[in-house]
């Protein structure tokens, strides 16, 4: 696998050199010569850990963390800014994705295509679907799914009816469905014109697979070695206070959990939160992590995600829907944990090189 990645790395470098010969077109330079040279020089100093971050609100605490030592190298490309530095002497590249699945997927693919990356660490805040967890806790899921890819069944059909294009292998009823009639406000189960949506796996095309030959994935595992190493972070106590007067009742900790899920939907609905938890046994719910997971999975790059809970999605307790109040604390806690994980990796690398 490493040999495949080395070959791909040299292919990318060759393509960057070739594109320098392409003249401007209506869309501007594909990639200018200065940027190519900067990328080439940066990759000679690699490999790097790639830290993929949803927005500046979550990135800024890391930029100001004492463990992060920036270099004088920053590369801007395709609307993204790649910041170089070290954390505990581990070489890192920081990049902000922007909101939701598309931005996260595009940014992660750019990171892996342009740079010599040995692993991806994704972190940020998330809503909470698991009422047994607390605001401020940092979750480390073993699996991620995208639960906003649906086949919306026509009215009048039921679970026994084949979905449109199911016979072609495009869609499936294996994962399950959401029936809208189950969520009437008068507690009477009746019919509903919206009928059902059936959850679908993503089509994926793995780096070592046959081009254009699709596979499917719903639950995407994080790197098993990274997940095992994250045991060392479990129980780590984190910040509980915004200031001297605003504190959480429980001290947040790090928790490894079974599953998390993502979709390009801001979830602030308790009924759907409960459905996701009961149906799929998920804890964090966010808008980016599954995209990062799917890209890394297809590209065979180790990855893991750390998501700090900012609220119980949709409300449900005295402190459950305080995202605006506790989001800064959650962001700081996610940074503390990802820095702690990098320190673990740095320590292992130091031992292996001594």
C-alpha positions in Angstrom: 0.0 0.0 0.0 2.8 2.4 0.8 4.3 1.6 -2.6 1.1 2.6 -4.3 1.1 5.9 -2.4 4.7 6.5 -3.4 3.9 6.0 -7.0 0.8 8.3 -6.7 3.0 10.9 -5.0 5.4 11.0 -7.9 2.5 11.1 -10.4 1.1 14.1 -8.6 4.5 15.9 -8.7 4.8 15.1 -12.4 1.4 16.4 -13.1 2.2 19.6 -11.2 5.3 20.1 -13.3 3.4 19.5 -16.5 0.6 21.9 -15.6 3.2 24.7 -15.4 3.4 24.5 -19.1 -0.3 25.0 -19.6 -1.1 28.6 -20.6 -3.8 30.7 -18.9 -7.3 29.9 -20.0 -10.7 31.4 -19.3 -10.6 30.0 -15.8 -7.1 31.2 -15.0 -4.0 29.1 -14.1 -4.7 25.5 -13.2 -1.8 25.9 -10.7 0.9 28.5 -11.0 4.6 27.7 -11.0 5.3 29.4 -7.7 2.7 27.2 -6.0 4.1 24.1 -7.6 7.5 24.8 -6.3 6.2 25.5 -2.8 4.3 22.2 -2.9 7.4 20.3 -4.2 9.6 21.8 -1.5 7.1 21.1 1.2 6.7 17.5 0.3 10.5 17.0 0.4 10.2 17.8 4.1 7.3 15.4 4.7 5.5 13.2 5.5 3.0 15.2 7.6 0.0 14.6 9.7 -3.0 16.4 8.2 -5.3 18.2 10.6 -8.6 18.8 9.0 -10.8 21.4 10.7 -14.3 22.5 9.9 -14.0 26.3 10.5 -11.8 29.0 12.0 -13.8 29.0 15.2 -12.4 25.5 15.8 -9.0 26.2 14.3 -8.1 29.3 16.2 -7.6 27.6 19.6 -5.1 25.3 18.0 -3.3 28.2 16.2 -2.9 29.8 19.7 -2.1 26.6 21.5 1.5 26.6 23.0 2.2 23.2 21.4 1.7 24.4 17.9 4.8 26.0 16.3 4.0 27.5 12.9 6.7 27.6 10.2 6.9 30.5 7.7 5.3 28.3 5.0 1.6 28.8 4.0 0.3 27.5 0.7 -3.0 28.9 -0.7 -4.7 26.7 -3.4 -8.2 26.3 -4.7 -9.7 28.5 -2.0 -8.0 26.6 0.8 -5.1 27.7 3.0 -2.6 25.0 4.1 -0.7 26.0 7.2 2.5 24.3 8.1 4.0 23.8 11.5 4.9 21.3 14.2 3.1 19.9 17.3 5.5 18.2 19.7 8.0 18.0 16.8 5.4 16.2 14.6 5.2 17.9 11.2 1.6 19.0 10.6 -0.5 20.7 7.9 -3.6 22.5 9.1 -6.5 23.1 6.7 -10.0 24.5 7.2 -12.7 22.8 5.2 -15.8 25.0 5.5 -19.3 23.9 6.4 -20.8 20.5 5.5 -20.0 17.4 3.5 -19.0 18.7 0.1 -16.5 21.2 1.5 -15.0 18.6 3.8 -14.7 16.0 1.1 -13.1 18.4 -1.4 -10.7 19.8 1.1 -9.6 16.3 2.3 -9.0 15.1 -1.2 -7.0 18.2 -2.0 -4.8 17.6 1.1 -4.1 14.0 0.2 -3.6 14.7 -3.5 -1.2 17.6 -3.1 0.8 16.7 0.0 2.8 13.8 1.5 0.3 12.8 4.2 0.9 9.9 6.6 -2.3 10.3 8.6 -5.4 12.5 9.0 -6.7 13.9 12.3 -10.1 15.5 12.2 -11.5 17.4 15.1 -14.2 19.9 16.0 -17.5 20.3 17.9 -20.7 18.3 17.4 -24.2 17.8 18.5 -25.0 15.0 20.8 -27.5 12.2 20.1 -26.6 10.1 23.2 -28.3 11.3 26.4 -25.8 9.4 28.5 -23.0 11.7 27.4 -22.5 15.3 28.6 -21.8 18.7 27.1 -18.0 19.2 26.7 -17.2 15.5 26.5 -14.9 14.7 23.6 -16.0 11.6 21.7 -13.8 9.3 19.6 -16.1 7.1 17.4 -14.8 3.9 16.0 -17.2 4.1 13.0 -18.7 6.9 10.9 -21.7 7.0 8.6 -23.4 9.5 6.3 -27.1 9.4 7.1 -28.3 12.0 4.6 -28.2 9.9 1.5 -31.7 8.6 1.0 -34.1 6.9 -1.5 -37.4 8.7 -0.8 -40.1 6.1 -1.4 -43.2 7.1 -3.3 -46.5 7.4 -1.5 -48.5 4.2 -1.4 -45.5 1.8 -1.3 -44.3 0.1 1.8 -41.4 -1.9 3.2 -42.3 -4.9 1.1 -42.1 -2.9 -2.2 -38.9 -2.7 -4.1 -37.4 0.8 -4.3 -36.9 2.7 -7.6 -33.7 1.4 -9.2 -33.2 -1.2 -6.5 -33.2 -4.0 -9.0 -30.2 -2.4 -10.7 -28.2 -2.5 -7.5 -28.3 1.3 -7.1 -30.3 1.3 -3.9 -31.1 -1.0 -1.0 -33.6 -1.6 1.8 -30.9 -3.3 4.0 -30.0 -0.4 6.2 -33.5 0.7 7.2 -35.9 3.6 6.9 -37.6 6.5 8.6 -41.4 6.5 8.4 -42.8 10.0 8.7 -46.2 8.9 9.9 -44.6 7.6 13.1 -44.0 11.3 14.1 -47.5 12.8 14.2 -48.1 15.2 17.0 -51.5 13.7 18.1 -49.9 10.4 19.0 -52.0 8.7 16.4 -50.1 6.7 13.8 -51.7 7.6 10.5 -50.7 7.8 6.9 -48.5 10.5 5.6 -47.9 11.7 2.0 -44.1 11.9 2.8 -44.1 8.1 3.3 -40.6 6.9 4.0 -36.9 7.6 3.3 -34.5 4.6 3.1 -30.9 5.1 4.2 -28.3 4.3 1.6 -24.6 3.5 1.6 -22.1 5.7 -0.3 -20.6 4.6 -3.6 -16.9 4.5 -3.2 -14.0 3.9 -5.6 -10.9 2.7 -3.7 -7.4 3.8 -4.7 -6.3 0.2 -5.3 -9.6 -0.9 -6.9 -10.6 -1.1 -10.5 -11.4 2.4 -11.8 -15.2 3.1 -12.2 -16.0 -0.2 -10.4 -18.1 0.9 -7.5 -18.2 -0.5 -4.0 -20.5 0.5 -1.2 -19.8 1.7 2.4 -22.2 2.8 5.1 -20.2 2.3 8.3 -16.6 3.5 7.8 -14.0 2.4 10.4 -11.3 4.8 11.7 -7.8 3.5 11.6 -7.6 0.5 14.1 -4.1 1.5 15.3 -5.2 5.1 15.9 -8.3 3.9 17.7 -6.3 1.6 19.9 -3.8 4.4 20.8 -6.8 6.7 21.7 -7.4 4.4 24.7 -4.6 6.4 26.4 -6.8 9.5 26.3 -9.9 8.0 27.9 -10.9 9.6 31.1 -8.8 12.7 30.4 -10.5 15.5 32.3 -11.2 18.6 30.3 -12.3 22.2 30.8 -15.8 22.6 32.4 -16.0 26.4 32.8 -16.5 29.2 30.3 -15.6 31.8 33.0 -15.8 32.1 36.8 -19.6 32.1 36.8 -20.6 29.8 33.9 -19.6 26.1 34.4 -20.9 22.7 33.6 -22.2 20.6 36.4 -20.1 17.6 35.3 -16.5 17.7 34.4 -16.1 16.7 30.7 -14.0 13.7 29.8 -12.8 11.8 26.8 -15.0 8.9 25.7 -14.4 6.4 23.0 -17.8 5.5 21.5 -19.0 3.1 18.9 -20.5 5.3 16.2 -20.9 8.8 14.9 -22.8 10.1 12.0 -22.8 13.1 9.6 -25.0 14.9 7.1 -25.3 18.3 5.5 -28.1 19.1 8.0 -27.9 21.1 11.2 -29.7 18.9 13.6 -31.8 20.7 16.2 -34.7 18.3 16.5 -35.1 16.0 19.4 -37.3 13.5 17.6 -34.8 12.9 14.8 -31.9 12.9 17.3 -33.7 10.1 19.2 -34.4 8.2 16.0 -30.7 8.3 15.0 -29.6 7.2 18.4 -32.2 4.4 18.7 -31.8 3.2 15.1 -28.0 3.6 14.5 -26.6 3.8 18.1 -24.7 7.0 17.3 -23.3 9.6 19.7 -21.9 12.6 18.0 -23.8 14.1 15.0 -22.1 16.6 12.8 -21.8 17.9 9.2 -18.3 16.9 8.1 -16.7 13.9 9.7 -18.2 11.2 7.4 -16.9 13.0 4.4 -13.4 13.0 5.8 -13.8 9.4 6.7 -15.0 8.4 3.2 -12.1 10.1 1.5 -9.5 8.7 3.7 -11.0 5.2 3.5 -11.0 5.3 -0.3 -7.4 6.7 -0.4 -6.2 4.2 2.3 -4.9 6.9 4.6 -5.1 6.3 8.4 -7.5 8.7 10.1 -9.4 9.3 13.3 -11.9 12.0 14.5 -12.3 13.8 17.8 -15.6 15.6 18.3 -16.5 17.6 21.4 -20.2 17.8 22.3 -21.6 21.3 22.4 -25.3 20.5 23.1 -27.9 17.7 23.2 -29.3 18.1 19.7 -32.9 19.4 19.8 -32.9 20.0 23.6 -34.0 17.9 26.5 -32.4 19.1 29.7 -31.5 22.3 31.6 -28.1 22.4 29.9 -28.9 20.5 26.7 -29.5 23.2 24.1 -26.7 25.7 25.0 -24.6 25.4 21.9 -24.0 29.1 21.7 -22.8 29.2 25.3 -20.7 26.1 25.4 -19.4 25.9 21.8 -16.2 27.7 22.7 -15.5 25.3 25.6 -16.3 22.4 23.3 -13.9 23.7 20.7 -11.1 24.2 23.3 -11.7 20.6 24.6 -11.5 19.1 21.1 -8.1 20.9 20.6 -6.8 19.7 23.9 -7.6 16.1 22.9 -6.2 16.2 19.4 -3.0 17.8 20.8 -2.8 15.0 23.3 -3.1 12.5 20.5 -0.4 14.1 18.5 1.8 13.9 21.6 1.2 10.2 21.8 2.2 9.7 18.2 5.3 11.9 18.7 6.3 9.8 21.7 6.0 6.6 19.7 8.0 8.0 16.8 10.7 9.2 19.2 11.0 5.7 20.7 11.1 4.0 17.3 13.8 6.3 16.0 16.0 6.0 19.1 
